[in-house]
Amino acid sequence: MSVLPADHPPVAYGRVGLLLVNLGTPASTEVGDVRAYLKEFLSDRRVVELPQILWQIVLRAFVLRTRPQATAANYARIWTPEGSPLATITRDQAAAMQGAFPGVTVDWAMRYGSPSIPERLAALKAAGCDRILIAPLYPQYSNATTGTVNAQVFETLSAMRWQPALRTMPPYHDDPAYIDALAASVRAGVAALPSEPQLILASFHGMPRRTLEQGDPYHCQCQKTARLLGEQLDLPLRISFQSRLGRAEWLKPYTDATLSKLPGEGITRIAVVSPGFSADNLETLDEIDREGREIFAEAGGTDFAYLPCLNADDGGVAMLRALLARELAGWVSPA
């Protein structure tokens, strides 16, 4: 690093920043906090691709008057003493990267809620980071996930006079490091079960079908992740999509419908994995492990297991470090 003249204004520069980003979470399980979170989330034009004038009327007049109460109750079931599982796991993932790359300042943010992307980018810039890698923690690319993270980053940088150099981590849906870590996690989870499942169900977050028709690669990348995972396992694997909203057609097959019909096919022992998430969250811990379990049992299923995401476990951390090392190449070297 060059030496500044004695009369130069104080300035921090010369460091590399790494910002891990995940979806977001309300600040608490209070209805008001959940409403504020849902308002920010559902007002994102990349999440809800409907005419905004009409959608904002529906959102404010109906959705935000009814949905926060039910969603708050769902969050209350998974909340921990440390807070939201998604936030605490993302924080732990960032902590696991500290010291992994010399000269790199590691931070984390949520696309919706706190800590926010603008807040943490400003903190990295103030710490002297003039090169920053943005790492959206979504294995598969979607306009509503990776796309909106990058969009907010670009918008934030557009207001900066001295903009840092920027890299964004691409989706890693078919990266061997990810598939290997995922397969190892599933094998370990299955081995710990009292009986071997007849089927692995890979349940991904759903998206409206029109997103596929408009060119979003998400559906194809989910299919490839599931195919590659299935090739490494000794058990049959199927794919499904969860979390529909509204009356439009979404990506199929639907997870709830799949869980309802499997026992009728003679499949009463299953394990469910969520390869579209890097960290467990409301969808995995409540929608799958509670609602999905109930649906499967009511249909005649006898053995239901939810296998956790990679989270901040050793395999997940090693995989993430390998991906980040590749994206930081040329800027820094691993420790």
PEPEKA-V642676 format. One record per backbone hydrogen bond with DSSP energy under -0.5 kcal/mol. NH is the residue of the N-H (numbers start at 0). CO is the residue of the C=O. If there is no record, write none. Layout:
nh=NH co=CO
nh=NH co=CO
//
This chain:
nh=7 co=4
nh=14 co=127
nh=15 co=102
nh=16 co=130
nh=17 co=104
nh=18 co=132
nh=19 co=17
nh=19 co=106
nh=20 co=134
nh=21 co=108
nh=24 co=111
nh=33 co=29
nh=34 co=30
nh=35 co=31
nh=36 co=32
nh=37 co=33
nh=38 co=34
nh=39 co=35
nh=40 co=36
nh=41 co=37
nh=42 co=38
nh=43 co=40
nh=46 co=43
nh=47 co=43
nh=48 co=46
nh=49 co=47
nh=54 co=50
nh=55 co=51
nh=56 co=52
nh=57 co=53
nh=58 co=54
nh=59 co=55
nh=60 co=56
nh=61 co=57
nh=62 co=57
nh=63 co=58
nh=64 co=61
nh=65 co=61
nh=65 co=62
nh=66 co=62
nh=68 co=65
nh=69 co=65
nh=70 co=66
nh=71 co=67
nh=72 co=68
nh=73 co=69
nh=74 co=70
nh=75 co=71
nh=76 co=72
nh=76 co=73
nh=77 co=73
nh=77 co=74
nh=78 co=74
nh=79 co=82
nh=82 co=79
nh=87 co=83
nh=88 co=84
nh=89 co=85
nh=90 co=86
nh=91 co=87
nh=92 co=88
nh=93 co=89
nh=94 co=90
nh=95 co=91
nh=96 co=92
nh=96 co=93
nh=97 co=93
nh=97 co=94
nh=99 co=96
nh=100 co=96
nh=101 co=332
nh=103 co=100
nh=104 co=15
nh=105 co=103
nh=106 co=17
nh=108 co=19
nh=109 co=114
nh=110 co=21
nh=111 co=22
nh=116 co=109
nh=119 co=115
nh=120 co=116
nh=121 co=117
nh=122 co=118
nh=123 co=119
nh=124 co=120
nh=125 co=121
nh=126 co=122
nh=127 co=124
nh=128 co=123
nh=129 co=14
nh=129 co=127
nh=130 co=14
nh=131 co=164
nh=132 co=16
nh=133 co=131
nh=133 co=166
nh=134 co=18
nh=134 co=132
nh=135 co=133
nh=136 co=20
nh=137 co=135
nh=144 co=141
nh=146 co=141
nh=148 co=144
nh=149 co=145
nh=150 co=146
nh=151 co=147
nh=152 co=148
nh=153 co=149
nh=154 co=150
nh=155 co=151
nh=156 co=152
nh=157 co=153
nh=158 co=154
nh=158 co=155
nh=159 co=156
nh=162 co=160
nh=164 co=129
nh=166 co=131
nh=168 co=133
nh=171 co=138
nh=172 co=138
nh=174 co=171
nh=177 co=174
nh=178 co=174
nh=179 co=175
nh=180 co=176
nh=181 co=177
nh=182 co=178
nh=183 co=179
nh=184 co=180
nh=185 co=181
nh=186 co=182
nh=187 co=183
nh=188 co=184
nh=189 co=185
nh=190 co=186
nh=191 co=187
nh=192 co=189
nh=197 co=268
nh=198 co=268
nh=199 co=235
nh=200 co=198
nh=200 co=270
nh=201 co=199
nh=201 co=237
nh=202 co=200
nh=202 co=272
nh=203 co=201
nh=203 co=239
nh=205 co=241
nh=208 co=248
nh=210 co=207
nh=211 co=207
nh=211 co=208
nh=212 co=208
nh=213 co=209
nh=214 co=211
nh=215 co=210
nh=220 co=216
nh=221 co=217
nh=222 co=218
nh=223 co=219
nh=224 co=220
nh=225 co=221
nh=226 co=222
nh=227 co=223
nh=228 co=224
nh=229 co=225
nh=230 co=226
nh=231 co=227
nh=231 co=228
nh=232 co=228
nh=232 co=229
nh=237 co=199
nh=239 co=201
nh=240 co=252
nh=241 co=203
nh=250 co=206
nh=254 co=240
nh=257 co=253
nh=258 co=254
nh=259 co=255
nh=260 co=256
nh=261 co=257
nh=262 co=258
nh=263 co=260
nh=264 co=260
nh=264 co=261
nh=265 co=262
nh=266 co=261
nh=267 co=265
nh=269 co=302
nh=270 co=198
nh=271 co=304
nh=272 co=200
nh=273 co=306
nh=274 co=272
nh=276 co=273
nh=277 co=136
nh=284 co=280
nh=285 co=281
nh=286 co=281
nh=287 co=282
nh=288 co=283
nh=289 co=285
nh=290 co=285
nh=291 co=286
nh=292 co=287
nh=293 co=289
nh=294 co=290
nh=295 co=291
nh=296 co=292
nh=297 co=293
nh=298 co=294
nh=299 co=296
nh=300 co=295
nh=301 co=267
nh=302 co=267
nh=304 co=269
nh=306 co=271
nh=306 co=304
nh=307 co=305
nh=310 co=277
nh=312 co=309
nh=316 co=312
nh=317 co=313
nh=318 co=314
nh=319 co=315
nh=320 co=316
nh=321 co=317
nh=322 co=318
nh=323 co=319
nh=324 co=320
nh=325 co=321
nh=326 co=322
nh=327 co=323
nh=328 co=324
nh=328 co=325
nh=329 co=331
nh=330 co=327
nh=331 co=327
nh=334 co=99
//
